[in-house]
């Protein structure tokens, strides 16, 4: 894999990581002293995971290294975890994507 291909795939992965949904604090106006922190919605989570999978598919088709598909399978396992909040799964997926960028850098 040449440096230009490496850079393109890593840039795409960093964009995916940086676009991950995050928790936000929402002020409850009925009870001004309380704040409510919500988990990321299932719709927002699923949309981001679809984006992750599309970028991984495109990256694999472009450079053809198997670690991309291994990462995609690991992410699939993380997505299907039961009893784990969406924000926790997002953090785990981001860690896998970071590991992937490190592996591509070493490739």
C-alpha positions as CSV (number, residue, x, y, z in Angstrom):
1,X,0.0,0.0,0.0
2,X,1.4,3.4,-0.9
3,X,1.5,6.4,1.3
4,X,-1.3,8.2,-0.5
5,X,-3.6,5.3,-0.1
6,X,-2.7,5.0,3.6
7,X,-3.3,8.7,4.2
8,X,-6.7,8.6,2.4
9,X,-7.9,5.6,4.5
10,X,-6.6,7.1,7.7
11,X,-8.2,10.5,7.0
12,X,-11.6,8.7,6.4
13,X,-11.2,6.8,9.7
14,X,-10.4,9.9,11.6
15,X,-13.5,11.6,10.2
16,X,-15.6,8.7,11.3
17,X,-14.1,8.8,14.8
18,X,-14.6,12.6,15.1
19,X,-18.2,12.3,13.9
20,X,-19.2,9.9,16.6
21,X,-22.3,10.9,18.6
22,X,-21.6,12.2,22.1
23,X,-23.5,12.7,25.3
24,X,-25.0,16.1,25.9
25,X,-26.4,17.8,28.9
26,X,-29.9,19.1,28.6
27,X,-31.3,21.5,31.1
28,X,-34.7,20.6,32.4
29,X,-36.8,23.8,32.5
30,X,-39.6,22.4,34.7
31,X,-37.1,21.9,37.5
32,X,-34.3,24.5,36.9
33,X,-31.9,23.0,39.5
34,X,-31.7,19.6,37.8
35,X,-29.9,18.5,34.7
36,X,-30.5,15.4,32.7
37,X,-27.8,13.5,30.9
38,X,-29.2,11.2,28.2
39,X,-27.7,8.3,26.4
40,X,-27.3,8.6,22.6
41,X,-30.5,7.6,20.9
42,X,-30.7,4.3,19.1
43,X,-31.4,6.0,15.8
44,X,-28.3,8.2,16.1
45,X,-26.2,5.2,17.2
46,X,-27.5,3.0,14.3
47,X,-26.9,5.8,11.8
48,X,-23.3,6.3,12.9
49,X,-22.6,2.5,12.9
50,X,-23.9,2.4,9.3
51,X,-21.5,5.2,8.4
52,X,-18.7,3.3,10.1
53,X,-19.5,0.1,8.1
54,X,-19.7,2.0,4.8
55,X,-16.3,3.6,5.4
56,X,-14.8,0.3,6.3
57,X,-16.2,-1.3,3.2
58,X,-15.0,1.5,1.0
59,X,-11.5,1.4,2.6
60,X,-11.3,-2.4,2.2
61,X,-12.3,-2.2,-1.5
62,X,-9.7,0.5,-2.0
63,X,-6.6,-1.0,-0.2
64,X,-7.7,-4.6,0.3
65,X,-6.0,-5.3,3.7
66,X,-7.7,-8.0,5.8
67,X,-7.4,-6.1,9.1
68,X,-10.1,-3.8,7.9
69,X,-12.6,-6.7,7.7
70,X,-11.4,-8.1,11.0
71,X,-12.1,-4.7,12.6
72,X,-15.6,-4.7,10.9
73,X,-16.3,-8.1,12.5
74,X,-15.2,-6.9,15.9
75,X,-17.4,-3.8,15.6
76,X,-20.3,-6.0,14.7
77,X,-19.8,-7.9,17.9
78,X,-19.6,-4.7,19.9
79,X,-22.8,-3.4,18.3
80,X,-24.7,-6.6,19.3
81,X,-23.7,-6.4,23.0
82,X,-26.6,-6.7,25.4
83,X,-27.0,-4.5,28.4
84,X,-24.4,-2.0,27.3
85,X,-25.4,1.7,26.7
86,X,-25.0,3.2,23.3
87,X,-22.4,5.7,24.5
88,X,-20.3,2.8,25.9
89,X,-20.5,0.9,22.6
90,X,-19.5,4.1,20.7
91,X,-16.4,4.4,22.9
92,X,-15.5,0.8,22.3
93,X,-16.0,1.2,18.5
94,X,-13.9,4.3,18.5
95,X,-11.1,2.4,20.3
96,X,-11.2,-0.3,17.6
97,X,-11.0,2.3,14.8
98,X,-8.0,3.9,16.5
99,X,-6.3,0.5,16.7
100,X,-7.1,0.1,13.0
101,X,-5.5,3.4,12.1
102,X,-2.4,2.4,14.1
103,X,-2.2,-0.9,12.3
104,X,-2.6,0.8,8.9
105,X,0.2,3.3,9.8
106,X,2.5,0.3,10.6
107,X,1.5,-1.5,7.4
